Amino acid sequence: MFPFKMALNASTLFPFQLSVKQQLQVAAEAGYEGVELWMRDIEHYLADGGNLHDLKQYGDELGISIVNAISFFTWADADATVRKQGMVQAEKEMQLLADLGCPAIAAPPFGNVEHVTLDDMAASFAQLVEIGRRIGVEPYLEFWGRAKQLSTLSDAFSVALQSGLPDVKMLLDPYHMYTGGSAVNNLAYIKDSHIGIVHVNDYPADPDRATIQDKDRVFPGDGIAPTAEIARFLHQTGYQGYLSLELFIADFGGQTALDIATLGLTTSKQAFSISDSYGKEAR
């Protein structure tokens, strides 16, 4: 049984240098229900004369939803001026996404955050969410395993709690759980309503955890990630939202973008399927 929906993060297709519309087309043709677009690609599309209405209509025609956007703004930076600039950028981008019909944006610990306390980060995140909800776009709190602060799932829990907001949504990612040392069983403390989206990927044993990089991520099921355990925890929360395939592989050889998108959909569904108590695939 596969109780989730599948999305494709556009990073997976970066080696093919596709336009935003081509990214949507490939994802739809491969069978995904949603896509995560990168703000830089949306901005390139607009700079080349495109408009948000046409892009939204194109996605609607293809039957695929734009479910989240990836951006980097300094919402939690230690410097107040830089942090304010980050909030201005975030507000501008969220207004754009609202016009596009995209309901969410990732909020990772981008910038100089090494000496920012989790309490201060929580206050900044509350401000960011207030801006987003006024516009109609939800910031998803994302932790990065290699960040100087907000690097673990427990850090994200702390920021969410200290924000004072009862319904903070987090972005989960097995790679960042691995590199930051987050315990998989901590997922048992999450409610489905607190999960915005889940990035899916896998990682090999070599390079080791200390030296592995984004480019070393592999397709779900091809590495050592406890994927089946993660899938069970997500299912136990009642989560039925999007899993989004996020890879940064630099070269896929002679394969096409559609080949890779199709392969990613197949491997993700296989790796994150839920088995019954007898170890057989539930039907």
C-alpha positions, 0 to 999 in steps of 0.5 A: 500500500502506498498511502502518500501522494508523489511530487517531484522537486525540480532539483532532480531535473537540474542536469537537463536545464529545463524551463519551468513549463518543461519541468511541469510537463515532465512531472505530469507525464511521468505520473506525479501529482505535484511539483516543487519549483525553485524560485530562481526558475520561476523568476527566470521564467518571468524575466523571459516574458512569462506570466504567473497566470499562464504558468498556473493555467498550464499546470492546471491543464496538465493536472499537476499541482505546484505544492511548494517552492524552494527559496533561500532568504535570511529570515533567521540571520544573526544580523538584524538588517540582514534578517529584515532584508530576508523578511522583505524578500520572503514577503515578495516571493510569497506574494508571487506564489500566492498569485501562482496558487502555490500554498507553501514555501520552504524556510531553511536556516539560510544565512549566518545562524551559528550564534542565533539561539533557538528561542530567537529563531522561533521568534523570527519564524513566528514573524515569517509565518505571520507574514505568510498567513496574511498572504496565504502561503505557509512557510515550512520550517526546514532543518539542514543537517549541516547548518550551524543551528536548526540542524536536527529534528529536535531543533525544529521541534523546539523552534516550532514550540517556542514560536507560540504557534499551535500548527507549525508545519515542518519539512522533513528530509531523510538526508538532513536527518542523517547528516545532522544525526536526528534519530528516526524514532523522533518521528513518532512525536510528530502529528500529521498536521505538523508535516508540510511535505517530506523530501525523499531520497537515499544516501550511500554508506560511502562517502560517510556521514561526515563527508557526504554531500547533496550530490551524493544522494541516490534514489530511494531504496538504493542506499542505507537510509531506514526508508521502510521505518520512516515510511511506517512512522509517517503512516502512523501519524496519519500523514497522507500528503506529498513525498517529494523526490529531491536529488542533486545528481549531476549526470544521468548519462544518456537517460532523458528527463522523463526516464529519470522522473519515471524511475524516481516515481517507481523507486519512491513508491516501492521504497515508501510502500507500507507492508502489513504485519506479515511482511507482505505488501498490503493491497 
